[in-house]
Amino acid sequence: MKRYLIYITTLLLLVGCVQPKPQAEGEQIYVSIAPLRALVEGIVEQDFPIEVLVPAGASPESFELSPKQLIALNGAQWLFSTGLIEFETTLLARLEGRTPIVALNHGIELIA
C-alpha cells in the first residue's frame, strides 16, 4: 500500500512539472489597429493569438514600429491591415515579403 502511494505521488509530481508546449514561431496574427482585432477574432476564434501593432491610446499617424515588432512581424502567420493608414503603407514596404498580408480595403471603392 505504501509503495502505491509513493508511485502515485511521484506520478503526480511529474505530471505537474510538465510545461505547456510553446507556440511555434509564426503562429501569430497581427492587426494594425485595435478595431480590426474583433473582426479577426470572429474569423479565427481561438486558433491563433492576435496582437495589435498600435497600442491603445497611441495615434496611428505618429506610430513607429519597434525593431522587436518588425522582427516578430516578419515571422507572423498573417497581417491584417486596412490599407488606408499611412503607417501601414510604410510598414508594408519594410516587410521582407515573408508575411502574407490581408488588405481589407481590397475591392472597395473609396468615397472622394
Beta strands, then each sheet from edge to edge (+ up, - down):
strand 1: 29-31
strand 2: 50-52
strand 3: 78-81
strand 4: 101-103
sheet 1: 2+ 1+ 3+ 4+
end
